[in-house]
Amino acid sequence: MQHTPATPSAQETTSTSPPRRGIAGGRPGDTQVPGPLSGVVVADFGRVLAAPYATMLLADLGADVIKVERPGAGDDTRAWGPPHAHGESTYFLSVNRNKRSFVIDLGTPEGRRDAHELVRRADVLFENFRPGTMDRHGLSYAQAEALNPGIVYCSVTGFGSGAGAALPGYDLLLQAVGGLMSVTGPAPGQPVKTGVALVDVLTGLHAAVGVMAALRHRDATGEGQHVEVDLLSSLLSSMVNQAGGYTLAGQVPGILGNRHPSIAPYEIYRAADRPLVVAVGNDRQFRALCRGLGAEELATDPRFVSNADRVAHVDALAEEISTRLAPRTAAEWFDLLTPLGVPCGPVNDLAGAFDLAERLGLSPRVTPADAGPDDPMRLVANPIGLSRTPPRYERRPPRLGEHTEDLRRWLNG
């Protein structure tokens, strides 16, 4: 790409550098190779979650992400806690590895000069400020394009840049007005939010895809462009079959609790000790479930022969299955039903979920290469597997302003 920093640090490499020993794909000792986005410089003016999550994904894949932060406070999430690890917010730490922190005061002429020079040298700019904020600092898309015609400029908003531009884009608000809460909850009339800021994460994923597509176009044509991603559109797209049921058939879905609107049995049941999920997706799996339950007669019961029959008689089916699951523990049912090809499993907490991933060899936790013995940081692995250029974990999330002087020297060099 076109704007690789002239003086890479000890943790950086370029496409012409020899391989180094380090961490690749989360395994100490692997030979390090340049990431697929090596040489891409990202000026990251984003904060909180959606934009930082997107830029962390790019950083894991080799991009040099320069996180621009305000003096004194930095990203809002630095103050979001508890929980904390080594005195730092785990919220911030979860989405900011592999980045460099550059403190810039956009309210001063010196700060604006630094920001403008950074834009001149960057391949990508991320921002998720309120409308007009970037314009006031000479950093709107039109202004950035004038500084750097090849810039890929990504704006993340709550409700787009038109009539909804001034609306605040908080994840909880989007889950409500965007329809997600209308299909999430224990029963009709009891909407609840998801247990994580899911809309922000989905928007970050869409932003990362959009930026990589724009980079591909720029490589082919030399043209930069404006990438716009908003939380509402990302949520509507991510509601897939529920949204499609409305747009294609006019059906407005409601809350089904833990049931599926189109598949049965596909919900949570109670075993002897704790909840157990059974997620049967076809008739063959249902027959296997009946065999495992010692109730093969259910497979030929006219109420349950086909999936459509089972959905139509879901309450009766749930009663039959619950009665048969009650005598054994969730672990016993998992061990009995899984070999038969029945998708099932206990409802884990996060400790159980990470333990499962570890037992399956998925290596869900990684340690950045620059984490010292007094800073044994364990972060969640990037889920993307690449056989030749795996994600890299070179830098712990930066301390506020940690790289400001080095970056300023680079800009002034």
N, C-alpha and C positions, 0 to 999 in steps of 0.2 A: 504494500500500500504506500501512500505517498508521503506521510509525515512522521516517520519513525524518529523518536528523540535522538539527538546527536550523541548524547553521553549516557548510555544505559547503565543502570546500577548493577550491583553484583547479582541481583536476583533476576535480571532481564536477559533475554537472548534474542537474536534475530535469526532470519532464515539462513544466514551464512555462518553462524557461530557453530563451533563444534559441540557435540552433545555433552551434557554435564550430568554428574550423578545428582540425583535429587528425588523428588516425589512426583511420580506420574501416575495418574489414575488412583491415587491414594495408597500406593504401595512403596514404602521406603526402599531405596536401592535400585529402582528401575532407571534405565537410561532415559534422561530427559530429552525430548525432542521439541522443536518449536510447535506451538499451538497453531491450529488452523487460522486463527485471527491475529497471529503475530504480526507486528508492524502497524496494526490499526490503533490509532490514538483516539480515545473517547474522552471528551470534555463533559463530565457528569455534573450537571447543576441540579440533578434530581435529589429528592429527599423522602424520608419516611419509608415507603415499601414498594410500590409498583415500579417506579423507575430504578431504585437501587437494586431490586431483585433482577431486573432485566440487565443492568450493567454488570452485576456480579456474574451472571451466566456468560456474558461476553468476556469478562476478565478470566474466568475459568478456562475459556477456550483460547486464551493467549493475548487478548486485547490489553493495551496499556490504558487502564481506566484511571483518570485523574479526577478525584472527587473534590469538587469546589464546595467549601464550607464557609459559613459566616464566622467572623471572629467571636471568640468567647464561648459560644454555645455549640456551633456546628450543627449537624443534622439533628432534627428534633428528637429522633429516637435515642440519641446518646443519653437523654434524661428519662427514658421510659423504663422504669423498673419499680419494684423487683420483678423478676430475679436479676441478679448481677453475678458476674464471674470475674474475680480479680479486680473488683471495683468498677467494672464496665457493664453497661446494659447488654444483656444477652439478646435483646431485640435488635440493637444495632449490630452486634457481632454476627448475627445470623445471616445478614444480607450484604455485608461489606468487605468480605475477604478479597485478596488479590488487587486491592486498590491503593492509590496514593492520595493522601489528604493534603489539599492545597487551600490554605485559608486566604480568602480574598474578600476585602471590604468593598462591595460594589457601590457603596455610597461615597467613595472617594475617587478622585481622578486617577490616582495611582492604581487602585483596585480595578477600575474599568480598563485601564491600559493593559494590565496583566490579563484580564479576561478576554479582551479583544485579541491580544497576541496569542493566547491559547486557542481561540477559535480559528485563527489563521493557520495554525499548525495541526489542528485536529482533523480527523476523518469523520467523526460522529459527534454530535452534541445532543445530550438529553436534558430536558427541562420539564418540570411539572408545577410551575408557579401559577399563581392566579393571573388571569388575563391582564395584559398591560405591564406586568412586572419586568419581563425581559426587554420590552420596548423601551422602558424608561432608562435602561442601562445600555442601550445601543446594541441589544443582543436578540432582537426579534429574528424570525427566519429571513426576512428581506435584508436586514442589516447584516446578519451572519453570512448570507449568500454573497453580499457585496464584498465582505472581507475574504471569503473563501468560496468560490463558485462550486467547488466539488463537495461541499459539506453535506452530510446526511444529517438532517435536523429532526429529532424526534420529540414531539410534544405529547405529553400524557395529561389528559384532562378527565374530569368527572363526567361531563355531559356534552362534550364536543366544543367546538369553537364558534357555534352559531348562537341560537336563542338560549342555550343552556350554559353559555360560557361563564356567567357569573355565579352559577350554582356551586356550592361547596361539595367536593367529591369525597366524602367519608364512606368507608367500606360498609359500615352498618346502614347508612342511609341508602346506599345502592342496593344492598340486599333487600331492603324494604320496597323501595319504589321500582326496582328492576324485576320484581316477581319471584326472586329466589325464596324469600320467606313465605310466600304464599303456597309453596309446595314442600316446606320444611317444617316439621313439628310433630308432636305426638298424636295430634288428632285435629279434625276440622275446628277452626276458630282458635287454635293455639299456635300461631306462627312463632318460630324461633330462628335465631341466626345460626350460621355454622360456627364451629369452634375455632376457626382461624379466619383471618381476613382474606377469604378465598377470592373475592373479586379483584383485589389488588394483585394477587399472585397471578391469576389468569390474565390480567391486563399486562403485567410484566412479561409474561410469556409471549403474548401477541406483539408487544413492542419489540422484543428481541428478534422475532421472526421478521417483522416488517423492516427493521434496520438491516438485517443480513440480506434480505431481498434487495433493498436499496443499494447496499454496497456492491452486490453482484451486478446491478444495472450500471452503477458508476464505473466498475471495472471494465464493462463492455463499451460504455459510451463517454465516460469522463464527466457525466452529468450527476450532480447531487440532486437531492429532492427533499421535500418536507414529508415526514412520516407522522401521521396523526392517529393516536389510539385513545379511545375513551372508555371509561369503566362501564358505562351503560351498554354500549354496543358489544364490548367484550363479554359481558354477562349474558346478554340475549343470545349471542352466538354459542356460548358455552352451555346453554340450557338445552341444546341439541334436540332430543326427541320430544321433550316437553314443549319447547318453542315450536318445533315442527308440527306437533299436534294442533297447535293454535293456528299457525299460518296456513297450513295445508287443509285442515279439517274444521277449523273454527272451534275446536274444543279447548275450553279454559280449564286447565287441571287444578286440582285442589290438594290439600294435605292428605296424604295417605299414611302418615307415620313412617314406619320402616318397611312398608310394602311397596311393591312396584306396580305401576298402573297397567302393565301389559304382560307380566310374567308371574307365575305362581308354581310352587312355593318359592318365595324370594323375600325373606324377612327374618326377623329375630325371633327365636323361640327360647324358652327357658329350659335348660337342662337341670340336673340335680343341684348344681352348685353355682352356676352363673349363666349369662346369656350365650346363646350359640346362633350363629348365622348359618342359614341354609339358603344357597343361591342356585336353584335348579333352573337351567336354561333350555332344556329340551325333554322330550318324552323318554329318551333312553336314560337320562340322568334320573328322571322321576322313578322309573322302574327300578333302577339301582338303589335309590333311596328306600323304596318300599321293601326291597329285599333286605337291606341293611337293618331296617326297623322291625323285621320279622312280620311285615304286614303286606304281603304280596297281593292280597285281595284288593288293596286300595288302587293298584295299577289298573284293575279291570272294572272298578266301580264307575258306572256311567257318569257320575259327577266329575270324575277326575281323569278320564281317559286322555283327553287332549289338553294342551295348554289353555285354549279358550274355555274349555269346561272348568278347568281349575280356577281360572280367574273369575268365572261366573259364580263359583261356589267357594270362594277363598275363605270365608269364615268357617265353614264346615271342615274344609281341609286343614286349617290351622288347628282346630280342636282335635282332629284325628292325630296330627303329627305331634302336638304338644303332649298329649296323653302318653304317647309312646316314647318321647324323649325324656320324660320326667325321671325315670328310675336311675339313669346313668349321668356321670359328670360330662362336662363339655369336652374335656381331654379324651375321655373314653370314646365318645361319639366321633371325635376327630380321627382317632386311631382306627376306628371301625369303618367309618364311612369313606374316608379319603381313598383307601386302596380300591374301593368299588367305583371310583370315579365320580363321587358326589362332592361338589364344591361346598365346603363348610369350614367353619372355624370359630373359635371363641372370640368374644369382643375384648381385644387387648387394650391396655393403657399404653402410653408411649414407651415405657420400659419394656413391656412385652413385645411391642412392635419392633423395637430396635433389636431385641434378643432374637426374634424370628429372622430378621434380615441377616444378622450375624450368622445364625445357624445355617442359613441358606447360602452363605458365602458371598453376600452382596456388598460387603465392606461399606456399611452405611455411614461410618464416621471416619474423618480424615484429620490429620494434623498438618498445618502449614509448615513448609520447609524452614521458615525463619522463626518458628516458635522455639524459645529457649527452654532449658530445663526448669526454670522457675515459672514458665508460662505454658504448661502442657495443654494447649488449647485443642479441644476436640470439636470439630464442626461437622455439619451434615454434608455428605458427599453430593456432588453434582450427579444427577441421575442419568446423564447422557454417556453412553459408552461408545468410544471411537477406537477402532482397532489400531490405527496408525498414529493418531494425534489425540490422545486422551486428555480429558480435563486435567489442569495442573493446579496445584495448591502451593504457590510460592510465598505468598504474603499473608500474615495474619491481618485482620481488619485494622486499619490504621488508627493510631491515636490522633487526636485533633491537631492538625497543622504539622504532623510529623515530617512531611516531605516538602514543606513550603519553600525552604531556602534552596534545596536542590532544584526544585522546579523553576523557581524564579531565576536562578543562574542559567538554567537551560533556555528560558524564554529570552533572556538578555544576551545570550551567547552568540 
